[in-house]
Amino acid sequence: MNKVLHDLSESIAGRVIGLLPRKLYARAYGQTARLDKPLPREFVFKLAQTRQELEACFRLLHDIYVAAGYMKPDPSGMRVTLYHALPTTSTLMCKHGDEVIGTVSLIRENKLGFPMQSAFNLGDVFNLGGNVAEVSSLAVRKPYLRGDKSIVMPLFKFLYEYAEYRFDTRHLVFATHPRRMSFFEDLFCFRPLRGGTVAHYDFVNGAPAVGAHLDLLEAKETFYQKYASLPPERNLFYYFTAASLPNGQFPHRRFNTTTDPVMTPEMIDYFFNKRTGLFSTLSGQQVQVLHTVYDLPEFRRCLPLLPASMPPEKARGRIAHRRFPVRCPARLYINRIGVRHTIALTVYECSENIFCAHAETPLSAGVTGEVDIDLGEDEHCKLPVEIVRLGRHSNRVIMLRLSNDAGEQGRLWRKFVRAIAYAPTGADLEEATRFYDEEEVVASEVVK
């Protein structure tokens, strides 16, 4: 009986909260949310990886956005944007059984820019340094917004962990309706971007919008000051930084990469040609970007044709010069006055001959040494290198070049980079050895 009364009181409280003014809504929501109450295991938070999962997310997004006036109904019954086609975009979701009940997307920096850059200046965020990702395409079914079935907090926890630990993100940015800004500001400590409210934001059918920013590097301290003294059921500091989320399922990665591409040629053709026709509306520049990103023969049949003025060989990037995001722990060994020093590195970008890293201590250009890089859980290589450049604003950001005498270890490194380049999806990287054969790589180059 006590449980029935408790559940009833929570249900009534949820309805009352929904009637509060927006400025009081976030505060009341935070005071009634039970962070220490686990969701049943039928609720699963994961990356949308199959065509069926993505379509369910896009349909939910369409229905929620149409109901809110953020888009006009689409014949496909889905809301799909060009950013969903990029391998640097991850669509996260919550399933209850077989039903998708919540979704949100993370868009990493890319050659198209961010959706919100059409209306907001992100210069202040970029100047802080670190990777930026835009939170986009958020939708939750109404029965799961409040009460004991609410997935809002665990969905944001899953997003938080995925962004920081899997997407290698320091800054989250997003655009929301001004009425909802207080919710994100009061609960999650987002801060409005300079520039105020945009009266007409085309990305959401001309609705007003305000830009927001959260520095994940500073968020822990902010959460600690605001929530550390609260009891467990309302302690967002503990919830986001220490508590586990048993319902969360992160995709396995063989290598220390920072993106989870899922779009196969068949899926791209299905969503962007057959169901929505979105590719037929692209500008020449957007088409060029797609051909640069998907510089693989199997993708060209489903991409729009390149503009006649752009020769294919100029539109496509070359594997040797393209750089790929990673997050590889490494050690740099250098000799100073006859003493061997070890400096911890985190390699964050790689190509066949060059890679970039954050160093534990300041360094100088021209220094030579050896780097031991963890490529994955059980794979690593040792490379002779030279520091060829320092970061514009920091001498702890370095660019290293492989020495010509890298030998077999250098060959192993180039195989690693080529595997990232030629594996269309994260699942393909699990069988990366099939991309290692240099004769196969050369053959694919000839096909181009």
VOGUTI-754007 format. One record per residue (C-alpha): z, x, y. Coordinates in nm, 2 decimals, padded with zeros to 4 digits. Example, Ala and Ser with C-alpha at 12.3 -4.5 7.8 and 13.67 -1.06 7.14 Angstrom:
<pts>
@w = 00.78, u = 01.23, v = -00.45
@w = 00.71, u = 01.37, v = -00.11
</pts>
This chain:
<pts>
@w = 00.00, u = 00.00, v = 00.00
@w = 00.08, u = 00.28, v = 00.24
@w = -00.26, u = 00.43, v = 00.18
@w = -00.43, u = 00.10, v = 00.26
@w = -00.24, u = 00.07, v = 00.58
@w = -00.32, u = 00.43, v = 00.67
@w = -00.69, u = 00.38, v = 00.60
@w = -00.69, u = 00.06, v = 00.80
@w = -00.52, u = 00.23, v = 01.10
@w = -00.78, u = 00.51, v = 01.09
@w = -01.06, u = 00.26, v = 01.09
@w = -00.92, u = 00.06, v = 01.38
@w = -00.86, u = 00.39, v = 01.57
@w = -01.22, u = 00.48, v = 01.52
@w = -01.34, u = 00.16, v = 01.67
@w = -01.10, u = 00.19, v = 01.97
@w = -01.22, u = 00.55, v = 02.04
@w = -01.58, u = 00.43, v = 02.05
@w = -01.49, u = 00.20, v = 02.34
@w = -01.33, u = 00.47, v = 02.56
@w = -01.49, u = 00.61, v = 02.87
@w = -01.70, u = 00.92, v = 02.79
@w = -01.45, u = 01.16, v = 02.96
@w = -01.17, u = 01.04, v = 02.74
@w = -01.38, u = 01.00, v = 02.42
@w = -01.38, u = 01.37, v = 02.33
@w = -01.01, u = 01.41, v = 02.38
@w = -00.92, u = 01.11, v = 02.17
@w = -01.17, u = 01.21, v = 01.90
@w = -01.01, u = 01.55, v = 01.87
@w = -00.66, u = 01.40, v = 01.85
@w = -00.76, u = 01.16, v = 01.57
@w = -00.99, u = 01.38, v = 01.36
@w = -00.82, u = 01.50, v = 01.05
@w = -00.95, u = 01.86, v = 00.99
@w = -00.71, u = 01.91, v = 00.70
@w = -00.86, u = 01.62, v = 00.50
@w = -01.13, u = 01.74, v = 00.27
@w = -01.45, u = 01.53, v = 00.22
@w = -01.52, u = 01.41, v = -00.13
@w = -01.75, u = 01.65, v = -00.32
@w = -02.03, u = 01.39, v = -00.31
@w = -02.09, u = 01.52, v = 00.05
@w = -02.30, u = 01.83, v = 00.05
@w = -02.40, u = 02.05, v = 00.35
@w = -02.70, u = 02.27, v = 00.28
@w = -03.03, u = 02.40, v = 00.41
@w = -03.32, u = 02.16, v = 00.37
@w = -03.56, u = 02.35, v = 00.14
@w = -03.79, u = 02.10, v = -00.03
@w = -04.05, u = 01.86, v = 00.10
@w = -03.84, u = 01.57, v = 00.01
@w = -03.53, u = 01.70, v = 00.18
@w = -03.72, u = 01.79, v = 00.50
@w = -03.90, u = 01.45, v = 00.51
@w = -03.56, u = 01.27, v = 00.47
@w = -03.43, u = 01.48, v = 00.77
@w = -03.74, u = 01.40, v = 00.98
@w = -03.71, u = 01.03, v = 00.90
@w = -03.35, u = 01.02, v = 00.99
@w = -03.42, u = 01.21, v = 01.31
@w = -03.70, u = 00.96, v = 01.40
@w = -03.49, u = 00.65, v = 01.35
@w = -03.20, u = 00.79, v = 01.55
@w = -03.42, u = 00.91, v = 01.83
@w = -03.62, u = 00.59, v = 01.85
@w = -03.30, u = 00.38, v = 01.87
@w = -03.17, u = 00.60, v = 02.15
@w = -03.50, u = 00.59, v = 02.34
@w = -03.56, u = 00.96, v = 02.30
@w = -03.90, u = 00.91, v = 02.15
@w = -04.16, u = 00.64, v = 02.08
@w = -04.21, u = 00.52, v = 01.72
@w = -04.45, u = 00.75, v = 01.53
@w = -04.68, u = 00.61, v = 01.26
@w = -04.55, u = 00.87, v = 01.02
@w = -04.19, u = 00.74, v = 01.06
@w = -04.09, u = 01.10, v = 01.12
@w = -04.00, u = 01.32, v = 01.42
@w = -04.16, u = 01.66, v = 01.35
@w = -04.20, u = 01.92, v = 01.62
@w = -04.41, u = 02.24, v = 01.62
@w = -04.08, u = 02.44, v = 01.60
@w = -04.02, u = 02.30, v = 01.26
@w = -04.33, u = 02.48, v = 01.14
@w = -04.19, u = 02.82, v = 01.22
@w = -04.02, u = 03.04, v = 00.96
@w = -03.75, u = 03.12, v = 01.21
@w = -03.63, u = 02.76, v = 01.23
@w = -03.37, u = 02.63, v = 00.98
@w = -03.31, u = 02.26, v = 00.92
@w = -02.96, u = 02.19, v = 00.80
@w = -02.85, u = 01.87, v = 00.65
@w = -02.56, u = 01.67, v = 00.50
@w = -02.63, u = 01.46, v = 00.19
@w = -02.40, u = 01.19, v = 00.04
@w = -02.53, u = 01.16, v = -00.31
@w = -02.90, u = 01.14, v = -00.28
@w = -02.90, u = 01.01, v = 00.08
@w = -02.94, u = 01.24, v = 00.38
@w = -02.69, u = 01.12, v = 00.64
@w = -02.69, u = 01.40, v = 00.90
@w = -02.92, u = 01.68, v = 01.01
@w = -02.94, u = 01.95, v = 01.28
@w = -03.19, u = 02.24, v = 01.33
@w = -03.14, u = 02.59, v = 01.45
@w = -03.43, u = 02.75, v = 01.63
@w = -03.43, u = 03.13, v = 01.65
@w = -03.60, u = 03.33, v = 01.93
@w = -03.98, u = 03.32, v = 01.86
@w = -04.32, u = 03.37, v = 02.02
@w = -04.33, u = 03.00, v = 02.13
@w = -03.99, u = 03.03, v = 02.32
@w = -03.73, u = 02.76, v = 02.30
@w = -03.80, u = 02.38, v = 02.35
@w = -03.54, u = 02.37, v = 02.63
@w = -03.71, u = 02.65, v = 02.82
@w = -03.96, u = 02.40, v = 02.95
@w = -03.68, u = 02.26, v = 03.17
@w = -03.39, u = 02.51, v = 03.17
@w = -03.36, u = 02.87, v = 03.28
@w = -03.19, u = 03.08, v = 03.00
@w = -03.20, u = 03.41, v = 03.19
@w = -02.83, u = 03.42, v = 03.23
@w = -02.78, u = 03.39, v = 02.85
@w = -03.05, u = 03.65, v = 02.77
@w = -02.88, u = 03.90, v = 03.00
@w = -02.56, u = 03.89, v = 02.80
@w = -02.73, u = 04.05, v = 02.51
@w = -02.73, u = 03.94, v = 02.14
@w = -02.95, u = 03.69, v = 01.95
@w = -02.99, u = 03.34, v = 02.09
@w = -03.06, u = 03.02, v = 01.89
@w = -03.12, u = 02.67, v = 02.01
@w = -02.94, u = 02.38, v = 01.85
@w = -03.19, u = 02.10, v = 01.82
@w = -03.28, u = 01.78, v = 01.63
@w = -02.92, u = 01.65, v = 01.58
@w = -02.88, u = 01.32, v = 01.41
@w = -02.60, u = 01.15, v = 01.21
@w = -02.61, u = 00.80, v = 01.06
@w = -02.36, u = 00.57, v = 01.25
@w = -02.13, u = 00.50, v = 00.95
@w = -02.06, u = 00.87, v = 00.94
@w = -01.98, u = 00.93, v = 01.30
@w = -01.61, u = 00.83, v = 01.30
@w = -01.32, u = 00.76, v = 01.08
@w = -01.25, u = 00.90, v = 00.73
@w = -01.62, u = 00.93, v = 00.65
@w = -01.71, u = 01.13, v = 00.96
@w = -01.92, u = 01.43, v = 00.90
@w = -01.93, u = 01.55, v = 01.26
@w = -01.67, u = 01.82, v = 01.23
@w = -01.78, u = 01.97, v = 00.90
@w = -02.15, u = 01.95, v = 01.01
@w = -02.06, u = 02.16, v = 01.31
@w = -01.85, u = 02.40, v = 01.11
@w = -02.15, u = 02.45, v = 00.87
@w = -02.37, u = 02.50, v = 01.17
@w = -02.12, u = 02.75, v = 01.32
@w = -02.10, u = 02.95, v = 01.01
@w = -02.47, u = 02.95, v = 00.94
@w = -02.55, u = 03.05, v = 01.30
@w = -02.30, u = 03.34, v = 01.32
@w = -02.29, u = 03.48, v = 00.96
@w = -02.64, u = 03.39, v = 00.83
@w = -02.86, u = 03.36, v = 01.14
@w = -02.70, u = 03.67, v = 01.31
@w = -02.66, u = 03.46, v = 01.63
@w = -02.43, u = 03.54, v = 01.93
@w = -02.54, u = 03.26, v = 02.16
@w = -02.60, u = 02.89, v = 02.09
@w = -02.78, u = 02.68, v = 02.35
@w = -02.88, u = 02.32, v = 02.35
@w = -02.98, u = 02.03, v = 02.57
@w = -02.80, u = 01.69, v = 02.55
@w = -02.77, u = 01.37, v = 02.75
@w = -02.52, u = 01.41, v = 03.04
@w = -02.31, u = 01.13, v = 02.90
@w = -02.24, u = 01.34, v = 02.59
@w = -02.18, u = 01.67, v = 02.76
@w = -01.80, u = 01.61, v = 02.79
@w = -01.78, u = 01.58, v = 02.41
@w = -01.93, u = 01.92, v = 02.35
@w = -01.75, u = 02.08, v = 02.64
@w = -01.40, u = 01.95, v = 02.57
@w = -01.41, u = 01.98, v = 02.19
@w = -01.64, u = 02.28, v = 02.12
@w = -01.60, u = 02.47, v = 02.45
@w = -01.97, u = 02.47, v = 02.54
@w = -02.03, u = 02.54, v = 02.91
@w = -02.31, u = 02.38, v = 03.12
@w = -02.59, u = 02.60, v = 03.22
@w = -02.66, u = 02.67, v = 03.59
@w = -02.91, u = 02.43, v = 03.74
@w = -02.73, u = 02.10, v = 03.67
@w = -02.89, u = 01.80, v = 03.52
@w = -03.27, u = 01.76, v = 03.46
@w = -03.37, u = 01.41, v = 03.55
@w = -03.67, u = 01.39, v = 03.31
@w = -03.67, u = 01.61, v = 03.00
@w = -04.01, u = 01.56, v = 02.83
@w = -03.89, u = 01.69, v = 02.49
@w = -03.68, u = 01.37, v = 02.46
@w = -03.92, u = 01.11, v = 02.61
@w = -03.82, u = 01.18, v = 02.97
@w = -03.45, u = 01.11, v = 02.93
@w = -03.21, u = 01.30, v = 03.16
@w = -03.06, u = 01.62, v = 03.01
@w = -02.81, u = 01.89, v = 03.08
@w = -02.82, u = 02.24, v = 02.92
@w = -02.52, u = 02.40, v = 02.75
@w = -02.42, u = 02.74, v = 02.62
@w = -02.16, u = 02.88, v = 02.37
@w = -02.10, u = 03.25, v = 02.34
@w = -01.99, u = 03.29, v = 01.97
@w = -01.85, u = 03.63, v = 02.05
@w = -01.60, u = 03.48, v = 02.30
@w = -01.55, u = 03.15, v = 02.12
@w = -01.28, u = 03.27, v = 01.89
@w = -01.06, u = 03.37, v = 02.18
@w = -01.13, u = 03.05, v = 02.36
@w = -01.06, u = 02.84, v = 02.05
@w = -00.74, u = 03.04, v = 01.99
@w = -00.61, u = 02.97, v = 02.34
@w = -00.69, u = 02.60, v = 02.32
@w = -00.61, u = 02.51, v = 01.96
@w = -00.39, u = 02.78, v = 01.79
@w = -00.06, u = 02.60, v = 01.87
@w = -00.18, u = 02.26, v = 01.73
@w = -00.09, u = 02.13, v = 01.38
@w = -00.35, u = 02.20, v = 01.10
@w = -00.51, u = 01.86, v = 01.12
@w = -00.62, u = 01.93, v = 01.49
@w = -00.64, u = 02.31, v = 01.49
@w = -01.01, u = 02.38, v = 01.56
@w = -00.94, u = 02.75, v = 01.59
@w = -00.82, u = 02.77, v = 01.23
@w = -01.09, u = 02.52, v = 01.11
@w = -01.38, u = 02.72, v = 01.25
@w = -01.26, u = 03.08, v = 01.19
@w = -01.06, u = 03.07, v = 00.87
@w = -01.07, u = 02.74, v = 00.68
@w = -01.32, u = 02.71, v = 00.39
@w = -01.58, u = 02.44, v = 00.36
@w = -01.61, u = 02.36, v = -00.01
@w = -01.89, u = 02.12, v = 00.05
@w = -02.11, u = 02.39, v = 00.21
@w = -02.39, u = 02.55, v = 00.01
@w = -02.56, u = 02.85, v = 00.16
@w = -02.89, u = 02.97, v = 00.02
@w = -02.87, u = 03.28, v = -00.19
@w = -03.04, u = 03.59, v = -00.04
@w = -03.14, u = 03.89, v = -00.24
@w = -03.18, u = 04.10, v = 00.08
@w = -02.99, u = 04.12, v = 00.40
@w = -03.24, u = 03.91, v = 00.60
@w = -03.13, u = 03.66, v = 00.87
@w = -03.38, u = 03.37, v = 00.83
@w = -03.45, u = 03.13, v = 00.55
@w = -03.82, u = 03.04, v = 00.57
@w = -03.90, u = 02.73, v = 00.35
@w = -04.25, u = 02.62, v = 00.46
@w = -04.52, u = 02.67, v = 00.20
@w = -04.89, u = 02.62, v = 00.28
@w = -04.87, u = 02.29, v = 00.10
@w = -04.57, u = 02.17, v = 00.31
@w = -04.73, u = 02.28, v = 00.64
@w = -05.05, u = 02.09, v = 00.55
@w = -04.85, u = 01.78, v = 00.45
@w = -04.63, u = 01.76, v = 00.76
@w = -04.86, u = 01.89, v = 01.03
@w = -05.20, u = 01.79, v = 00.92
@w = -05.19, u = 01.49, v = 00.68
@w = -04.88, u = 01.30, v = 00.80
@w = -04.86, u = 01.37, v = 01.17
@w = -05.17, u = 01.54, v = 01.29
@w = -04.96, u = 01.76, v = 01.51
@w = -05.18, u = 02.06, v = 01.46
@w = -05.47, u = 01.88, v = 01.62
@w = -05.28, u = 01.86, v = 01.95
@w = -05.20, u = 02.23, v = 01.99
@w = -05.32, u = 02.46, v = 02.27
@w = -05.52, u = 02.77, v = 02.20
@w = -05.22, u = 02.99, v = 02.26
@w = -05.00, u = 02.79, v = 02.02
@w = -05.27, u = 02.83, v = 01.75
@w = -05.28, u = 03.20, v = 01.81
@w = -04.91, u = 03.22, v = 01.76
@w = -04.93, u = 03.04, v = 01.43
@w = -05.19, u = 03.28, v = 01.30
@w = -04.98, u = 03.57, v = 01.41
@w = -04.67, u = 03.43, v = 01.24
@w = -04.85, u = 03.33, v = 00.92
@w = -05.07, u = 03.64, v = 00.88
@w = -05.13, u = 03.56, v = 00.51
@w = -05.45, u = 03.44, v = 00.34
@w = -05.29, u = 03.14, v = 00.17
@w = -05.18, u = 02.99, v = 00.50
@w = -05.51, u = 03.01, v = 00.69
@w = -05.67, u = 02.71, v = 00.52
@w = -05.40, u = 02.48, v = 00.66
@w = -05.37, u = 02.63, v = 01.01
@w = -05.59, u = 02.51, v = 01.30
@w = -05.90, u = 02.72, v = 01.36
@w = -05.87, u = 03.00, v = 01.61
@w = -06.04, u = 02.96, v = 01.95
@w = -06.39, u = 03.10, v = 01.95
@w = -06.29, u = 03.34, v = 02.22
@w = -06.02, u = 03.50, v = 02.01
@w = -06.14, u = 03.73, v = 01.73
@w = -05.93, u = 03.69, v = 01.41
@w = -05.84, u = 04.06, v = 01.40
@w = -05.69, u = 04.04, v = 01.74
@w = -05.51, u = 03.71, v = 01.69
@w = -05.32, u = 03.83, v = 01.38
@w = -05.05, u = 04.09, v = 01.38
@w = -05.06, u = 04.39, v = 01.15
@w = -04.78, u = 04.44, v = 00.90
@w = -04.73, u = 04.80, v = 01.00
@w = -04.64, u = 04.69, v = 01.36
@w = -04.47, u = 04.36, v = 01.32
@w = -04.09, u = 04.36, v = 01.32
@w = -03.87, u = 04.14, v = 01.11
@w = -03.51, u = 04.03, v = 01.17
@w = -03.25, u = 04.16, v = 00.93
@w = -02.88, u = 04.23, v = 00.92
@w = -02.83, u = 04.54, v = 00.71
@w = -02.51, u = 04.75, v = 00.72
@w = -02.59, u = 05.12, v = 00.73
@w = -02.44, u = 05.47, v = 00.78
@w = -02.59, u = 05.73, v = 01.00
@w = -02.51, u = 06.09, v = 00.90
@w = -02.56, u = 06.36, v = 01.17
@w = -02.44, u = 06.72, v = 01.22
@w = -02.27, u = 06.82, v = 01.54
@w = -02.17, u = 07.19, v = 01.57
@w = -02.17, u = 07.23, v = 01.20
@w = -01.96, u = 06.92, v = 01.14
@w = -02.10, u = 06.62, v = 00.95
@w = -02.03, u = 06.29, v = 01.13
@w = -02.07, u = 05.93, v = 00.99
@w = -02.15, u = 05.65, v = 01.23
@w = -02.16, u = 05.29, v = 01.12
@w = -02.48, u = 05.10, v = 01.21
@w = -02.60, u = 04.74, v = 01.18
@w = -02.98, u = 04.74, v = 01.14
@w = -03.11, u = 04.42, v = 01.31
@w = -03.49, u = 04.46, v = 01.32
@w = -03.73, u = 04.65, v = 01.10
@w = -04.09, u = 04.75, v = 01.06
@w = -04.26, u = 05.00, v = 00.82
@w = -04.19, u = 05.31, v = 01.04
@w = -03.94, u = 05.19, v = 01.30
@w = -03.61, u = 05.00, v = 01.29
@w = -03.35, u = 04.91, v = 01.55
@w = -02.97, u = 04.91, v = 01.51
@w = -02.64, u = 04.86, v = 01.68
@w = -02.42, u = 05.18, v = 01.66
@w = -02.05, u = 05.20, v = 01.63
@w = -02.04, u = 05.47, v = 01.90
@w = -02.27, u = 05.59, v = 02.18
@w = -02.57, u = 05.81, v = 02.07
@w = -02.84, u = 06.01, v = 02.24
@w = -03.22, u = 06.00, v = 02.20
@w = -03.36, u = 06.29, v = 02.00
@w = -03.08, u = 06.31, v = 01.75
@w = -03.19, u = 06.35, v = 01.39
@w = -03.01, u = 06.27, v = 01.07
@w = -03.01, u = 06.06, v = 00.76
@w = -02.95, u = 05.68, v = 00.74
@w = -02.81, u = 05.51, v = 00.42
@w = -02.92, u = 05.14, v = 00.45
@w = -02.79, u = 04.85, v = 00.24
@w = -03.10, u = 04.64, v = 00.18
@w = -02.92, u = 04.39, v = -00.03
@w = -02.62, u = 04.34, v = -00.25
@w = -02.72, u = 04.61, v = -00.50
@w = -03.02, u = 04.78, v = -00.33
@w = -03.02, u = 05.06, v = -00.07
@w = -03.22, u = 05.36, v = 00.05
@w = -03.16, u = 05.69, v = 00.23
@w = -03.40, u = 05.79, v = 00.50
@w = -03.44, u = 06.09, v = 00.73
@w = -03.47, u = 05.96, v = 01.08
@w = -03.48, u = 06.04, v = 01.45
@w = -03.34, u = 05.84, v = 01.73
@w = -03.65, u = 05.78, v = 01.96
@w = -03.51, u = 05.54, v = 02.21
@w = -03.19, u = 05.39, v = 02.35
@w = -03.14, u = 05.03, v = 02.46
@w = -03.21, u = 04.94, v = 02.82
@w = -02.85, u = 04.85, v = 02.89
@w = -02.65, u = 05.03, v = 02.62
@w = -02.66, u = 05.37, v = 02.44
@w = -02.51, u = 05.20, v = 02.13
@w = -02.84, u = 05.01, v = 02.08
@w = -03.09, u = 05.26, v = 01.92
@w = -03.44, u = 05.27, v = 01.79
@w = -03.50, u = 05.50, v = 01.49
@w = -03.82, u = 05.64, v = 01.34
@w = -03.87, u = 05.75, v = 00.98
@w = -03.95, u = 06.11, v = 00.94
@w = -04.29, u = 06.20, v = 00.78
@w = -04.10, u = 06.36, v = 00.49
@w = -03.92, u = 06.04, v = 00.38
@w = -04.08, u = 06.07, v = 00.04
@w = -03.99, u = 05.82, v = -00.24
@w = -03.71, u = 05.67, v = -00.03
@w = -03.96, u = 05.60, v = 00.25
@w = -04.18, u = 05.43, v = 00.00
@w = -03.89, u = 05.22, v = -00.11
@w = -03.82, u = 05.12, v = 00.25
@w = -04.18, u = 05.02, v = 00.31
@w = -04.18, u = 04.81, v = 00.00
@w = -03.88, u = 04.63, v = 00.14
@w = -04.05, u = 04.56, v = 00.47
@w = -04.37, u = 04.45, v = 00.29
@w = -04.18, u = 04.22, v = 00.07
@w = -04.03, u = 04.04, v = 00.38
@w = -04.38, u = 04.03, v = 00.53
@w = -04.56, u = 03.89, v = 00.23
@w = -04.30, u = 03.66, v = 00.08
@w = -04.38, u = 03.32, v = 00.25
@w = -04.04, u = 03.17, v = 00.17
@w = -03.69, u = 03.28, v = 00.10
@w = -03.73, u = 03.18, v = -00.26
@w = -04.03, u = 03.41, v = -00.29
@w = -03.81, u = 03.70, v = -00.18
@w = -03.60, u = 03.65, v = -00.50
@w = -03.90, u = 03.78, v = -00.69
@w = -03.98, u = 04.05, v = -00.43
@w = -04.11, u = 04.30, v = -00.68
@w = -04.43, u = 04.11, v = -00.71
@w = -04.50, u = 04.20, v = -00.35
@w = -04.42, u = 04.57, v = -00.40
@w = -04.75, u = 04.67, v = -00.56
@w = -04.93, u = 04.87, v = -00.29
@w = -05.26, u = 04.80, v = -00.45
@w = -05.19, u = 04.43, v = -00.42
@w = -05.10, u = 04.48, v = -00.05
@w = -05.43, u = 04.67, v = 00.01
@w = -05.62, u = 04.40, v = -00.17
@w = -05.47, u = 04.13, v = 00.05
@w = -05.57, u = 04.33, v = 00.35
@w = -05.93, u = 04.35, v = 00.24
@w = -05.93, u = 03.97, v = 00.20
@w = -05.85, u = 03.95, v = 00.57
</pts>
